[in-house]
Amino acid sequence: MALTGGEGNRRRYFILALAVPVLAALLAAVIAFPAVARGAPDSFADLAERLSPAVVNISTSLVLKPDDMAIPGVPEGSPLNDFFDEFMEQQQGARPQRVQSLGSGFVIDPKGIVITNNHVIEGADKIEVTFIDGTTLPATVKGTDPKTDIAVLEVIGDKPLPFVELGDSERIRVGDWVVAIGNPFGLGGSVTAGIVSALNRDIHAGNYDDFIQTDAAINRGNSGGPLFDMQGRVVGVNSAIISPSGASVGIGFAVPTSTVKPVVEQIVKFGETRRGWIGVRIQSVTPDIADSLGLGVARGALVAGVDPEGPASVAGIETGDIVLAFNGRTVNAMRDLPRVVAESDIGATVDVQLFRDGETLTRKIEVGRLEDEEKEVAQAAPKDEPKVKATVVLGLSLSALDDKLRARFGVPAETEGVLVTDVDPFGAAVEKGVRPGDVIVEVAQRPVSVPEDVESIVRSEEKGGRNSVLLRISSSGDIRFVALRLGGE
């Protein structure tokens, strides 16, 4: 039976009405699942075959004189070492001994530039690199950087050498597959695979910790070897493991190429590293410190001191400021700032975003060059002296400074503030490292000179609804910030 024009149109509208929801559902499914996670590769063989020729075994040796030898773990001057010296003289005629060690490395330039760990070649007087085909070449050190544990070597061959490229470690994600190639236990070229277990790991190895953690097997001898992504680009330099046995337990660490690249570029160009410097001492922003300053979420790096002759002082950065961003890069935690400053171009003028007195502001700063090593300042040890009659606030016994107390606690003449003469051993202050002999310079960013100043400001902060109060403390001239909970907590 033929359909009339009106009936045909109604039929078409009905079919269209049914199709639209189906198409919408299919579209929603595509949008909801934009990508499917890739499974494990069928094999790593092609990758290993292509990359292994550029990975080298590194052997080093050091001549150790008898005078330098000692029993491991025994202090110098121990009678056991005297006995050991006599034994060595009898057994070896006091002859120097050559000590050897093994590690890994990889070529990044066909002209013969090799990267490894600094600790692999440190102190060596002879370095050789061996390729997978058995070719062995002597190596010279172009430069080292102990701060990031990176060393750059140079070898000279009679033809262009196989090499690999440094990739972008910022693009890898937790869960990505990675491959490690190296020389574990001196066995020769070995390939292991795993995933990226974590990023941005701080293992307290130095100021520039930003390690990639992987469960790819890394053992002794893998140090200095490359960690590859699945495109065959180097994303890290294998450097350390955590293991009670000394063998891999699936927790290995690699220096990311984001750290390695600028170090290598500077060593190749200058023979040394040239890091940025702005002249500040910093500390972490804890939740208590963030609360006491009205910052909200704990973030950034707290400026604990400013070098009066440094770039930060010229730029108007003050003690107590919190650095939130530097040169357009967010500073999420204290350890981020040294790295972003170090990687900045020396002489460049950059923006620094600060948090001060409840407001966010921007200052321009000219990046200087880091010349000197950081100095550690020892805290004044408490002295066994009679207690001083003092006012007690926040579990701290406080007293006004005078010449007698300065002499007794070793307080520098230029330090002004309120002296801490005793600390409640069960209070929060002792857990924060406050010690007798410390001087409270400011409370809630306001200067204090007598205990009554401290009492008054603390009461004011409590009335204002603060949960914590920020103290600026001088310990033998070393300035730091401590946030203490209010209300007797």
C-alpha positions in Angstrom: 0.0 0.0 0.0 1.4 3.4 -1.0 1.9 6.1 1.7 0.4 9.5 1.1 2.7 12.5 1.4 1.7 13.3 5.0 2.0 9.7 6.1 5.5 9.4 4.4 6.7 12.5 6.2 5.5 11.2 9.6 7.3 7.9 9.0 10.5 9.7 8.2 10.2 11.9 11.3 9.6 8.8 13.4 12.7 7.0 12.1 14.8 10.2 12.7 13.4 10.5 16.2 14.6 7.0 16.9 18.0 7.5 15.3 19.0 10.7 17.1 19.1 9.2 20.7 21.1 6.3 19.3 23.7 8.6 17.6 23.8 10.7 20.8 24.6 7.7 22.9 27.3 6.6 20.6 28.8 10.1 20.6 28.7 10.2 24.4 30.5 6.9 24.5 33.3 8.2 22.3 33.7 11.4 24.3 33.6 9.5 27.6 36.4 7.1 26.4 38.8 9.3 24.3 41.7 6.8 24.6 42.4 3.3 25.6 45.4 2.5 27.7 48.0 0.6 25.7 49.0 -2.8 27.0 52.6 -4.1 27.5 54.6 -4.3 24.3 54.9 -7.7 22.7 58.7 -7.4 22.9 61.4 -4.9 23.8 63.8 -6.6 21.4 63.7 -4.1 18.6 64.2 -1.2 21.1 67.1 -3.0 22.9 68.8 -3.8 19.6 68.6 -0.3 18.4 69.7 1.4 21.6 72.3 -0.9 23.1 75.2 0.1 20.8 75.2 3.6 22.4 75.3 2.3 26.0 78.7 1.8 27.4 80.4 0.1 30.3 82.6 2.4 32.3 85.6 1.0 34.2 87.6 3.3 36.5 90.7 2.7 38.6 92.4 4.6 41.4 95.9 4.0 42.8 95.5 3.8 46.6 98.6 4.3 48.7 99.1 2.3 51.9 98.8 5.4 53.9 95.3 5.9 52.5 94.1 2.4 53.3 92.0 1.7 56.3 89.5 -0.9 57.6 86.0 0.1 56.4 83.9 1.3 59.3 86.8 1.8 61.7 87.6 5.4 62.7 91.0 6.8 61.8 93.5 6.5 64.7 92.0 3.3 65.9 94.5 0.6 67.1 92.8 -1.7 64.6 94.0 0.4 61.7 97.6 0.3 63.1 97.4 -3.5 63.0 95.9 -3.4 59.5 98.8 -1.2 58.3 101.4 -3.6 59.7 99.6 -6.5 58.1 99.5 -4.7 54.7 103.2 -3.9 54.9 104.0 -7.6 55.6 101.8 -8.9 52.9 102.4 -6.5 50.1 105.6 -4.7 51.0 103.7 -1.4 51.4 103.1 -1.2 47.6 100.4 1.0 46.3 97.2 -0.9 45.2 95.0 -0.2 42.2 91.3 -0.2 43.0 88.8 -0.7 40.2 85.1 0.0 39.9 82.5 -0.4 37.2 79.5 1.6 36.1 77.5 2.6 33.0 77.1 5.5 30.6 75.8 6.4 27.2 76.9 8.4 24.2 74.8 11.5 23.2 77.0 12.8 20.4 78.7 10.8 17.6 81.8 12.8 18.2 82.2 11.1 21.6 80.3 12.9 24.4 79.4 10.4 27.1 77.2 10.9 30.1 77.5 9.0 33.4 77.1 9.6 37.2 79.7 11.7 39.0 80.0 9.1 41.7 81.0 6.5 39.1 84.2 8.4 38.0 84.9 10.5 41.1 88.5 10.4 42.2 89.5 8.0 39.3 92.9 8.5 37.6 92.0 6.2 34.7 88.7 5.8 32.9 87.8 3.5 30.0 84.5 3.0 28.2 83.6 -0.3 26.5 81.0 -0.6 23.7 78.8 -3.6 23.1 81.1 -4.7 20.2 84.0 -4.9 22.6 85.7 -1.7 21.5 87.4 0.0 24.5 88.4 3.7 24.4 90.1 5.8 27.0 88.0 8.7 28.4 88.8 12.1 29.7 86.6 14.2 32.0 85.1 17.3 30.4 83.4 18.3 33.7 81.3 17.1 36.6 78.5 18.4 38.7 78.3 16.7 42.1 75.1 18.5 43.0 73.1 16.5 40.4 75.6 13.6 40.3 76.2 14.1 36.6 79.6 13.8 34.8 80.4 14.4 31.1 83.2 12.4 29.5 84.8 12.5 26.1 86.2 9.7 24.0 87.9 9.8 20.6 87.1 7.1 18.1 88.2 6.6 14.5 84.6 6.8 13.2 81.3 8.4 14.3 80.0 6.6 17.4 76.5 5.3 17.9 74.5 7.7 20.1 71.1 8.3 21.6 69.1 11.4 22.1 68.1 13.2 25.3 64.3 13.2 25.4 61.8 15.3 27.4 61.2 13.9 30.9 58.4 16.4 31.4 56.2 14.4 29.0 56.4 11.0 30.8 53.6 10.0 33.2 53.3 7.7 36.1 52.5 4.2 34.6 54.5 4.7 31.3 56.8 1.9 30.3 60.5 2.6 30.5 63.6 0.5 29.7 67.0 0.6 31.6 70.2 -0.5 29.9 73.4 -0.9 31.8 76.2 -2.9 33.4 74.9 -4.4 36.6 77.5 -6.2 38.8 80.0 -5.9 35.9 78.1 -8.5 33.9 78.0 -6.4 30.7 75.1 -4.9 28.8 71.8 -5.9 30.4 68.3 -4.7 29.6 65.4 -4.4 32.1 61.9 -3.0 31.7 59.3 -1.6 34.1 57.1 1.4 34.5 57.5 4.9 35.9 56.4 4.4 39.6 56.5 8.1 40.6 57.8 11.5 39.6 59.4 14.4 41.4 60.8 12.2 44.2 62.9 13.9 46.8 65.3 11.4 48.3 67.3 14.0 50.2 70.4 13.6 48.0 70.8 17.4 47.4 69.1 20.7 46.7 68.0 19.7 43.2 66.3 16.4 43.9 63.6 15.7 41.3 64.0 12.0 40.7 62.0 9.6 38.4 61.2 6.5 40.4 60.9 3.2 38.5 60.5 -0.4 39.2 62.7 -1.4 36.2 65.5 -3.4 37.8 68.5 -1.2 38.6 71.4 -2.7 40.4 75.0 -1.8 41.3 76.8 -1.1 38.1 73.7 0.4 36.5 74.7 3.8 37.8 75.1 6.3 35.0 73.2 4.3 32.5 70.2 5.6 30.6 66.4 5.2 31.3 64.6 5.2 27.9 61.0 5.8 27.0 59.2 3.6 24.4 60.4 5.9 21.6 64.0 5.2 22.5 64.7 8.7 23.9 66.6 9.1 27.2 64.4 10.4 29.9 66.7 9.8 32.9 70.1 8.8 34.2 69.9 5.9 36.6 71.6 7.0 39.8 70.3 5.3 43.0 68.3 2.5 44.5 66.7 1.9 47.9 67.4 -1.6 49.0 68.2 -3.4 52.3 70.2 -6.0 50.4 72.1 -3.9 47.9 70.1 -5.5 45.0 67.0 -4.3 43.2 63.8 -4.5 45.1 61.9 -2.4 42.5 62.7 1.0 43.8 65.2 2.8 41.6 65.8 6.5 40.9 66.9 8.3 37.8 67.9 12.0 37.3 65.4 13.4 34.8 66.6 14.9 31.6 65.0 18.2 32.5 67.8 18.4 35.1 70.5 16.7 33.0 70.2 18.8 29.8 71.2 22.2 31.2 74.0 20.7 33.2 75.4 18.8 30.1 75.1 21.9 27.9 77.0 24.1 30.3 79.7 21.6 30.9 80.2 21.0 27.1 80.3 24.8 26.5 82.1 26.1 29.6 83.7 23.0 31.3 81.7 23.8 34.4 78.1 24.5 35.6 76.9 28.0 35.9 73.8 28.2 38.1 71.5 31.1 38.8 71.5 32.7 42.3 69.3 35.4 43.9 70.7 35.5 47.4 67.9 34.1 49.7 67.7 31.4 52.4 64.4 29.6 52.3 62.4 27.1 54.2 59.2 25.1 53.7 55.8 26.6 54.1 54.0 24.3 56.6 50.2 24.3 57.1 50.8 26.2 60.4 52.9 28.8 58.7 50.4 29.2 55.9 47.6 29.6 58.4 49.5 32.2 60.5 50.2 34.3 57.4 46.7 33.9 55.9 47.9 32.1 52.8 45.4 29.3 53.0 46.9 26.3 51.3 50.6 25.6 52.2 52.6 26.3 49.0 55.6 28.3 47.8 59.0 28.9 49.5 59.3 31.1 52.6 62.1 33.6 52.6 64.0 33.1 55.9 66.8 35.4 55.1 68.0 37.8 52.4 71.7 38.5 51.4 72.0 42.3 51.7 74.3 42.3 48.7 72.3 39.8 46.6 69.8 40.3 43.7 66.8 39.6 46.0 67.7 42.5 48.2 68.0 44.9 45.2 64.7 43.7 44.0 62.9 44.5 47.3 62.3 40.9 48.4 62.0 40.8 52.2 62.3 38.2 54.9 58.9 36.7 55.5 57.9 36.9 51.8 56.6 33.7 50.2 57.8 33.0 46.7 54.8 31.6 44.7 56.3 31.7 41.2 59.7 32.5 39.6 60.2 33.4 35.9 56.7 32.1 35.1 57.1 28.7 36.8 55.0 27.9 39.8 56.8 27.2 43.0 54.6 24.5 44.7 57.1 23.6 47.4 60.4 24.9 48.8 62.5 22.5 46.9 61.1 23.8 43.6 62.7 27.3 44.0 66.5 26.3 44.0 65.9 24.3 40.8 64.1 26.9 38.8 66.5 29.6 39.9 69.5 27.4 39.1 68.2 26.8 35.6 67.6 30.5 34.9 69.9 32.4 32.6 72.5 34.4 34.5 72.0 38.1 34.0 68.3 37.7 32.9 65.7 39.9 34.5 62.7 37.8 35.5 59.4 38.2 37.4 59.0 36.9 40.9 55.5 36.5 42.4 55.4 37.0 46.1 52.8 36.7 48.9 53.2 39.5 51.5 50.9 40.8 54.2 47.9 39.0 52.7 48.5 40.3 49.1 50.1 38.9 46.0 52.7 41.2 44.3 55.3 40.9 41.6 58.9 42.1 41.7 61.6 42.0 38.9 64.9 40.5 39.8 68.2 40.1 37.9 69.5 36.6 38.2 73.1 36.4 39.5 75.5 33.5 39.4 75.9 31.0 42.2 79.6 31.1 43.2 79.9 29.8 46.7 78.8 26.6 48.4 76.0 26.9 50.9 77.1 27.4 54.5 75.7 25.5 57.4 75.3 27.4 60.6 75.3 25.4 63.8 72.7 26.1 66.4 73.8 27.3 69.8 73.9 24.5 72.2 72.0 25.0 75.5 74.4 25.6 78.3 74.1 24.1 81.8 73.3 27.2 83.7 70.8 28.2 86.3 67.3 29.1 85.1 66.5 32.7 84.4 63.4 34.2 85.9 61.3 34.7 82.8 57.8 35.1 81.3 56.2 32.0 79.9 54.4 32.2 76.5 53.5 29.3 74.2 55.6 27.0 76.3 58.6 29.3 76.0 60.4 31.0 78.9 61.2 34.5 77.7 63.5 37.2 78.9 64.7 40.6 77.7 68.2 40.6 76.4 71.1 42.2 78.4 74.9 41.9 78.3 75.0 39.1 80.8 72.5 37.0 79.0 74.1 37.7 75.6 77.4 36.4 77.1 75.8 33.4 78.7 73.9 32.2 75.6 76.3 33.5 73.0 73.9 35.9 71.4 75.6 38.2 68.8 75.7 41.9 69.7 73.8 42.9 66.5 70.8 40.5 67.3 67.8 42.2 68.8 64.7 40.6 70.2 63.4 38.5 73.1 65.6 35.6 74.4 64.3 32.1 74.8 65.8 30.9 78.1 63.9 27.6 78.4 61.5 25.4 76.4 58.7 23.2 77.7 60.0 19.6 76.9 56.4 18.5 76.2 55.3 21.5 74.2 55.0 22.1 70.5 57.9 24.5 70.4 60.5 21.8 71.2 59.2 19.7 68.4 59.7 22.6 66.0 63.4 22.9 67.0 63.1 25.9 69.3 66.0 25.9 71.8 67.3 27.9 74.7 69.5 30.7 73.3 67.2 31.3 70.4 66.1 34.9 70.0 62.5 35.8 68.9 63.0 38.7 66.5 59.4 39.0 65.3 55.9 37.7 66.2 53.3 37.8 63.4 55.8 39.8 61.4 56.0 42.5 64.0 59.3 43.2 65.8 59.5 42.5 69.6 62.1 43.6 72.2 60.6 42.5 75.5 58.5 39.5 76.6 55.4 41.7 77.1 55.5 42.4 73.3 55.3 38.7 72.6 52.4 38.3 75.1 50.5 41.2 73.6 50.8 40.0 70.0 49.9 36.4 70.8 46.7 37.6 72.6 45.9 39.8 69.7 46.3 36.9 67.2 44.1 34.7 69.4 41.3 37.3 69.5 41.6 37.7 65.7 40.7 34.0 65.3 44.2 32.8 64.2 45.0 29.1 64.8 48.8 29.7 64.6 51.2 32.5 65.2 54.4 32.9 63.1 57.7 33.5 65.0 60.9 34.8 63.3 63.8 33.3 65.2 67.5 33.9 65.2 69.7 30.9 66.2 73.3 32.1 66.4 72.5 34.5 63.6 70.7 32.0 61.4 67.2 33.3 60.8 64.3 30.9 60.3 60.5 30.9 60.8 58.5 28.7 63.2 54.7 28.6 63.4 53.2 27.6 66.8 49.6 26.6 67.4 47.6 29.0 69.6 45.3 28.0 72.4 47.8 25.8 74.2 47.9 23.2 71.5 
